[in-house]
Amino acid sequence: MLERLFDLKGHGTTVRTEVLAGLTTFVTMAYIVVVNPAILGAAGMPVAAVAVATCLASGFGSILMGLLSNYPLALAPGMGLNAYFTYTVVKVMGLPWQTALGCVFISSVAFLVLTLAGVRRVIVSAVPRPLFAAVAGGIGLFIAFIGLADAGIVVADPGTMVKLGSLTGPKPALALFALLLIAILQARRVRGAILLGILVTAAIAWMTGLAHFSPGTYSLRDLSAAAFKLDVHQALNWKGSIGLSLVEIVFVFLFVDMFDNIGTLVAVTKRAGLIAPDGTIPRLNRILLSDSIAMLFGALAGTSPVTSYVESAAGVAVGGRTGLTSVVVGVLFLATLFFAPLVQAIPGAATAPALILVGALMMGALAEIDWSDAAEAIPAFLTVIIIPLTYSIANGLAFGITCHAILKLARGQARAADWLIYVLAVVCIARFVYMA
């Protein structure tokens, strides 16, 4: 049955490899079960209910992605989007969290319509192929930087912005041990090196007392406190009419999710070798449809927008090639409903090194860029460097697209067939002006 559903042999993989990949992806992104409720809790949402909604939305979205598209892409509430939900929409603009969820629902409906109309696919197809490789490399740097910061190896500094942390501290020392362990296992071509390194490091942390865990009260019945609490009517009638506030919120949710999703999609499929020889992504509409439906489901369950996760690259790195990887991730998220607090038992020092090394593996995509051609190299470089330095995949793509369009015009290489890339460049410039 699994062979028929996922074509395992055709993708050069096995059930064991896919399950291992799913476990690896889940472990590297399971932090969202703890982090998302903490962020949305600051908006006044019930934390336990958001934890349940996070598990349900992540489980449903990942399983749907696996079954519908047969890609190893895992989904969960997006980091950045949840912060925008809490700190801008609720705290600054003053919307109740129920109304903010209504805005997420409206955004997801718009996303679904754009997907069914083929608009999202056209946008993805219009992005220049060198920028795809640049996004993959940029996201590699991005998640490596996140891992280094989570491990305490890189810390903030008022003078130089960042500096080397105290490597003799318990967390950085443990993370360095895990980094070397996983690197050695990978160098020796040990299957499941990343997952094995995480588990060994977590066990050491527990035995030495470096990781502490104090579970609180938790009940599945708490789901009712956030599920179906969205207020679409109030969102459509905020301050008496459909005004700029609603348009602004929906636009940001749409724009950031679309660009983050495109960036993640390109990076993971390229790393998995699933992009066709002509540079297209097979079954792209199914991928985008899965993402849209998952976002809709998340709004109903009671969480911020759901999107594809760059941590999916961790599963791809250990051999995940089909939707079975995503299904495994989804099942594990649903299982986490029964013991969500236990996810906190895995210390950040154990998962951070996995992100660092996955980032290293993703840098290989940059070899596909013609660095001798300034019109190709400069937009690619800006994309690569802006993503980690601004903590935003969307910013990196916007810089790359805008620069690509301007240089094409400057070289007199503008073609009518490339009209959409120039439209995207104008949208990107308008976004920068709006952000300013």
C-alpha positions as CSV (number, residue, x, y, z in Angstrom):
1,M,0.0,0.0,0.0
2,L,2.8,2.4,0.9
3,E,4.6,1.7,-2.4
4,R,1.4,2.4,-4.3
5,L,0.8,5.6,-2.4
6,F,4.3,7.1,-2.4
7,D,6.3,5.3,-5.1
8,L,9.1,4.5,-2.7
9,K,11.2,2.5,-5.2
10,G,10.8,5.2,-7.9
11,H,12.3,7.7,-5.5
12,G,15.1,5.4,-4.4
13,T,14.0,5.2,-0.8
14,T,12.5,2.7,1.7
15,V,9.9,2.8,4.5
16,R,12.7,2.7,7.1
17,T,14.4,5.7,5.6
18,E,11.2,7.7,5.3
19,V,10.2,6.9,8.9
20,L,13.7,7.9,10.1
21,A,13.5,11.1,8.0
22,G,10.0,11.9,9.5
23,L,11.4,11.4,13.0
24,T,14.3,13.7,12.3
25,T,12.1,16.5,10.9
26,F,9.7,16.2,13.8
27,V,12.4,16.4,16.4
28,T,14.0,19.5,14.8
29,M,10.6,21.4,14.5
30,A,8.8,20.1,17.6
31,Y,9.8,23.3,19.4
32,I,6.8,25.0,17.8
33,V,4.6,23.1,20.2
34,V,6.1,25.1,23.0
35,V,7.1,28.3,21.2
36,N,3.8,29.0,19.3
37,P,1.6,28.9,22.5
38,A,4.0,31.2,24.3
39,I,3.9,33.8,21.5
40,L,0.1,33.6,20.9
41,G,-0.4,33.5,24.7
42,A,1.0,37.1,24.8
43,A,-2.0,38.0,22.7
44,G,-4.3,36.8,25.4
45,M,-5.0,33.4,23.9
46,P,-5.3,30.4,26.2
47,V,-1.9,28.7,26.1
48,A,-3.1,25.1,26.5
49,A,-5.7,25.5,23.8
50,V,-3.1,27.0,21.4
51,A,-0.8,24.0,22.1
52,V,-3.5,21.6,21.1
53,A,-4.3,23.8,18.0
54,T,-0.6,23.8,17.1
55,C,-0.4,20.0,17.2
56,L,-3.7,19.5,15.3
57,A,-2.8,22.1,12.6
58,S,0.7,20.7,12.2
59,G,-0.5,17.1,12.1
60,F,-3.3,17.8,9.6
61,G,-1.2,20.0,7.4
62,S,1.8,17.6,7.2
63,I,-0.4,14.5,6.6
64,L,-2.3,16.4,3.9
65,M,0.9,17.5,2.2
66,G,2.3,14.0,2.2
67,L,-0.9,12.3,0.8
68,L,-1.8,15.0,-1.7
69,S,1.6,16.1,-3.1
70,N,3.9,13.2,-2.1
71,Y,6.6,15.6,-1.0
72,P,8.6,15.5,2.2
73,L,7.4,18.9,3.4
74,A,6.2,19.3,6.9
75,L,3.9,22.2,8.0
76,A,3.2,24.1,11.2
77,P,2.3,27.6,12.4
78,G,4.9,29.9,10.9
79,M,7.5,31.7,13.0
80,G,7.3,35.4,12.2
81,L,3.7,35.2,11.2
82,N,2.8,34.3,14.8
83,A,4.8,37.3,16.1
84,Y,3.1,39.6,13.6
85,F,-0.3,38.2,14.8
86,T,0.5,39.0,18.4
87,Y,2.7,42.0,18.5
88,T,1.3,44.0,15.5
89,V,-2.3,42.9,14.9
90,V,-3.4,42.4,18.5
91,K,-1.1,44.6,20.6
92,V,-0.5,47.5,18.2
93,M,-3.6,47.6,16.0
94,G,-5.9,46.6,19.0
95,L,-7.8,43.7,17.4
96,P,-9.1,41.0,19.8
97,W,-7.4,37.7,19.2
98,Q,-10.7,36.3,18.0
99,T,-10.9,39.0,15.3
100,A,-7.3,38.4,14.4
101,L,-8.1,34.8,13.8
102,G,-10.9,35.9,11.5
103,C,-8.3,37.8,9.5
104,V,-6.2,34.7,9.3
105,F,-9.3,32.8,8.0
106,I,-10.0,35.5,5.4
107,S,-6.3,35.4,4.3
108,S,-6.5,31.6,3.9
109,V,-9.6,31.8,1.8
110,A,-7.9,34.3,-0.4
111,F,-4.9,32.0,-0.6
112,L,-7.0,29.1,-1.6
113,V,-8.7,31.1,-4.3
114,L,-5.3,32.3,-5.7
115,T,-4.1,28.7,-5.7
116,L,-7.2,27.3,-7.5
117,A,-6.9,30.1,-10.0
118,G,-3.3,29.2,-10.7
119,V,-1.9,32.6,-9.7
120,R,0.5,31.2,-7.0
121,R,1.9,28.7,-9.5
122,V,2.4,31.4,-12.1
123,I,4.3,33.5,-9.5
124,V,6.5,30.6,-8.5
125,S,7.2,29.8,-12.2
126,A,8.2,33.5,-12.8
127,V,11.0,33.5,-10.1
128,P,14.4,33.2,-12.0
129,R,16.1,29.8,-11.4
130,P,19.4,31.3,-10.1
131,L,17.4,32.8,-7.3
132,F,16.0,29.4,-6.4
133,A,19.6,28.2,-5.7
134,A,20.3,31.5,-3.9
135,V,17.2,31.0,-1.7
136,A,18.4,27.5,-0.8
137,G,21.8,28.8,0.2
138,G,20.3,31.7,2.1
139,I,18.0,29.5,4.0
140,G,21.0,27.3,4.8
141,L,22.8,30.3,6.4
142,F,19.5,31.3,8.1
143,I,18.8,28.0,9.9
144,A,22.5,27.6,10.7
145,F,22.5,31.1,12.3
146,I,19.4,30.1,14.2
147,G,21.1,27.0,15.4
148,L,24.2,28.9,16.5
149,A,22.2,31.4,18.4
150,D,20.0,28.7,20.0
151,A,23.1,26.9,21.1
152,G,24.7,30.1,22.6
153,I,27.7,29.8,20.3
154,V,26.8,33.1,18.8
155,V,25.3,35.8,21.1
156,A,24.2,39.4,20.7
157,D,26.7,42.3,21.3
158,P,25.8,46.0,21.4
159,G,29.1,47.0,19.7
160,T,29.4,44.4,16.9
161,M,25.8,43.1,16.9
162,V,27.0,39.5,17.3
163,K,30.0,37.8,18.9
164,L,31.2,34.4,20.0
165,G,29.5,33.2,23.2
166,S,31.2,31.6,26.2
167,L,32.0,28.1,24.8
168,T,32.7,26.8,28.3
169,G,29.1,27.3,29.4
170,P,27.0,24.1,29.8
171,K,24.7,24.7,26.8
172,P,27.4,25.8,24.3
173,A,29.7,23.0,25.4
174,L,27.0,20.4,25.0
175,A,25.9,21.9,21.6
176,L,29.6,21.7,20.4
177,F,29.7,18.1,21.5
178,A,26.5,17.4,19.5
179,L,27.9,19.3,16.5
180,L,31.1,17.2,16.4
181,L,29.2,14.0,17.1
182,I,26.7,14.5,14.3
183,A,29.5,15.7,11.9
184,I,31.6,12.6,12.7
185,L,28.6,10.3,12.1
186,Q,27.8,12.0,8.8
187,A,31.4,11.8,7.7
188,R,31.3,8.1,8.4
189,R,28.0,7.9,6.4
190,V,26.0,6.6,9.4
191,R,22.3,6.5,8.5
192,G,20.2,8.7,10.7
193,A,23.3,10.6,12.0
194,I,21.3,13.7,12.8
195,L,18.6,12.0,14.8
196,L,21.1,9.7,16.6
197,G,23.2,12.7,17.6
198,I,20.1,14.6,18.9
199,L,19.0,11.6,21.0
200,V,22.5,10.9,22.4
201,T,23.0,14.5,23.3
202,A,19.5,14.8,24.9
203,A,20.3,11.6,27.0
204,I,23.6,13.2,28.2
205,A,21.7,16.4,29.2
206,W,19.1,14.5,31.2
207,M,21.7,12.3,33.0
208,T,23.9,15.2,33.9
209,G,21.1,17.5,35.0
210,L,21.7,20.0,32.3
211,A,18.1,19.7,31.0
212,H,15.2,20.1,33.4
213,F,11.5,19.4,32.7
214,S,8.5,20.3,34.9
215,P,5.2,19.4,33.1
216,G,2.1,21.4,33.9
217,T,-1.6,20.6,33.7
218,Y,-2.8,19.7,30.3
219,S,-6.1,18.5,28.9
220,L,-7.3,17.8,25.4
221,R,-10.6,19.4,26.4
222,D,-8.8,22.7,26.5
223,L,-9.0,22.7,22.7
224,S,-12.5,24.2,22.9
225,A,-11.0,27.4,24.3
226,A,-9.6,28.4,20.9
227,A,-11.2,26.2,18.3
228,F,-13.8,27.9,16.2
229,K,-13.5,31.1,18.2
230,L,-12.5,33.1,15.1
231,D,-14.7,36.2,14.5
232,V,-14.9,36.7,10.7
233,H,-17.8,39.1,10.9
234,Q,-16.0,41.4,13.2
235,A,-12.9,41.2,11.0
236,L,-14.9,42.3,8.0
237,N,-16.5,45.1,9.9
238,W,-13.6,46.3,12.0
239,K,-14.2,50.0,12.7
240,G,-17.5,49.9,10.8
241,S,-16.3,48.7,7.4
242,I,-13.8,46.8,5.3
243,G,-11.0,49.3,5.6
244,L,-7.3,49.6,5.2
245,S,-6.7,47.8,8.5
246,L,-8.2,44.6,7.2
247,V,-6.5,45.0,3.8
248,E,-3.1,45.6,5.5
249,I,-3.4,42.5,7.8
250,V,-4.6,40.2,5.0
251,F,-1.9,41.5,2.6
252,V,0.9,40.9,5.1
253,F,-0.4,37.4,6.0
254,L,-0.7,36.6,2.2
255,F,2.6,38.2,1.1
256,V,4.8,36.8,3.9
257,D,3.3,33.3,3.8
258,M,3.6,33.2,0.0
259,F,7.2,34.2,-0.1
260,D,8.3,32.1,2.9
261,N,6.5,29.2,1.4
262,I,8.1,29.6,-2.0
263,G,11.5,29.9,-0.4
264,T,11.1,26.8,1.7
265,L,9.6,24.9,-1.1
266,V,12.5,25.7,-3.5
267,A,15.1,25.0,-0.8
268,V,13.7,21.6,0.3
269,T,12.8,20.3,-3.2
270,K,16.2,21.3,-4.5
271,R,18.0,19.6,-1.6
272,A,15.9,16.5,-2.2
273,G,16.6,16.4,-5.9
274,L,12.9,16.6,-6.7
275,I,13.1,19.5,-9.2
276,A,12.6,18.5,-12.8
277,P,15.5,19.0,-15.3
278,D,13.7,22.1,-16.8
279,G,13.7,23.7,-13.4
280,T,10.0,23.2,-12.7
281,I,8.6,21.6,-9.6
282,P,6.3,18.6,-10.4
283,R,2.8,18.6,-8.8
284,L,3.3,22.2,-7.7
285,N,-0.4,22.9,-7.6
286,R,-0.9,20.1,-5.1
287,I,1.8,21.5,-2.9
288,L,0.3,24.9,-2.9
289,L,-3.3,23.5,-2.4
290,S,-2.1,21.5,0.6
291,D,-0.6,24.6,2.1
292,S,-3.7,26.7,1.5
293,I,-6.0,24.1,3.1
294,A,-3.7,23.7,6.1
295,M,-3.8,27.5,6.7
296,L,-7.6,27.4,6.6
297,F,-7.7,24.5,9.0
298,G,-5.3,26.2,11.4
299,A,-7.5,29.3,11.6
300,L,-10.4,27.1,12.5
301,A,-8.4,25.2,15.1
302,G,-7.2,28.4,16.7
303,T,-3.7,29.3,15.6
304,S,-1.8,31.8,13.4
305,P,-1.1,31.0,9.7
306,V,0.3,27.5,8.9
307,T,3.1,27.2,6.4
308,S,5.9,24.9,5.1
309,Y,8.9,24.6,7.5
310,V,12.5,24.9,6.5
311,E,13.3,22.2,9.1
312,S,11.9,19.8,6.5
313,A,15.4,19.9,5.1
314,A,16.6,18.0,8.2
315,G,14.5,15.0,7.1
316,V,15.6,15.3,3.5
317,A,19.2,15.3,4.7
318,V,18.8,11.8,6.1
319,G,17.1,10.4,3.0
320,G,13.4,11.6,3.0
321,R,12.2,11.8,-0.5
322,T,8.4,11.2,-0.5
323,G,5.2,12.2,1.3
324,L,5.6,9.3,3.7
325,T,8.1,11.5,5.6
326,S,5.5,14.2,6.0
327,V,2.8,11.7,7.0
328,V,5.2,10.4,9.8
329,V,5.7,14.0,10.9
330,G,2.0,14.6,11.0
331,V,1.3,11.4,13.0
332,L,3.9,12.4,15.5
333,F,2.4,15.8,15.9
334,L,-1.0,14.2,16.5
335,A,0.5,11.8,19.0
336,T,2.0,14.8,20.8
337,L,-1.5,15.9,21.6
338,F,-1.4,13.4,24.5
339,F,2.0,14.5,25.9
340,A,2.8,17.9,24.4
341,P,4.7,19.1,27.5
342,L,7.2,16.2,27.1
343,V,8.5,17.9,23.9
344,Q,10.2,20.4,26.2
345,A,12.4,17.5,27.6
346,I,14.6,17.7,24.5
347,P,17.0,20.6,25.1
348,G,17.8,23.2,22.5
349,A,21.5,22.2,22.8
350,A,20.5,18.9,21.2
351,T,18.5,20.2,18.3
352,A,20.5,23.4,17.5
353,P,23.5,21.5,16.1
354,A,21.2,19.6,13.7
355,L,20.1,23.0,12.2
356,I,23.7,24.1,11.9
357,L,24.8,21.0,9.9
358,V,21.6,21.0,7.7
359,G,22.5,24.6,6.9
360,A,25.9,23.5,5.8
361,L,24.5,20.8,3.6
362,M,22.2,23.3,1.9
363,M,25.1,25.5,0.8
364,G,25.9,23.2,-2.1
365,A,23.1,24.7,-4.2
366,L,25.1,27.9,-4.6
367,A,27.5,26.0,-7.0
368,E,24.7,26.2,-9.6
369,I,25.0,30.0,-9.8
370,D,27.2,31.6,-12.5
371,W,29.2,33.9,-10.2
372,S,31.1,35.3,-13.2
373,D,27.9,36.9,-14.5
374,A,27.1,40.1,-12.5
375,A,23.5,40.1,-13.5
376,E,23.1,36.7,-12.0
377,A,25.6,36.8,-9.2
378,I,24.6,40.1,-7.6
379,P,20.8,39.3,-7.1
380,A,21.8,35.9,-5.9
381,F,24.3,37.3,-3.4
382,L,21.8,39.8,-2.0
383,T,19.2,37.1,-1.6
384,V,21.7,34.9,0.2
385,I,23.0,37.6,2.6
386,I,19.7,39.4,3.3
387,I,17.8,36.2,4.5
388,P,19.9,35.5,7.6
389,L,20.8,39.1,8.3
390,T,17.2,40.3,8.4
391,Y,15.8,37.0,9.7
392,S,13.4,36.9,6.8
393,I,13.1,34.7,3.7
394,A,10.6,37.1,2.3
395,N,13.1,40.0,2.5
396,G,15.8,38.0,0.7
397,L,13.5,37.0,-2.1
398,A,12.3,40.6,-2.5
399,F,15.8,42.0,-2.7
400,G,16.8,39.3,-5.2
401,I,13.8,39.8,-7.5
402,T,14.0,43.6,-7.4
403,C,17.7,43.6,-8.2
404,H,17.3,40.9,-11.0
405,A,14.6,43.0,-12.7
406,I,16.6,46.3,-12.5
407,L,19.8,44.7,-13.9
408,K,17.8,43.0,-16.7
409,L,16.4,46.4,-17.7
410,A,19.8,48.0,-17.4
411,R,21.3,45.5,-19.8
412,G,18.5,45.9,-22.3
413,Q,17.4,42.2,-21.8
414,A,13.8,42.9,-20.8
415,R,11.3,40.6,-22.6
416,A,7.5,40.7,-22.8
417,A,7.4,37.1,-21.6
418,D,9.1,38.1,-18.3
419,W,6.4,40.7,-17.5
420,L,5.5,39.0,-14.2
421,I,9.0,39.3,-12.7
422,Y,8.7,43.1,-13.3
423,V,5.3,43.2,-11.7
424,L,6.8,41.3,-8.7
425,A,9.6,43.7,-8.5
426,V,7.2,46.7,-8.3
427,V,5.3,44.8,-5.6
428,C,8.5,44.2,-3.7
429,I,9.5,47.9,-3.9
430,A,6.0,48.9,-2.7
431,R,6.4,46.4,0.2
432,F,9.7,48.1,1.2
433,V,8.1,51.5,1.0
434,Y,5.2,50.3,3.1
435,M,7.5,48.7,5.7
436,A,9.5,52.0,5.9
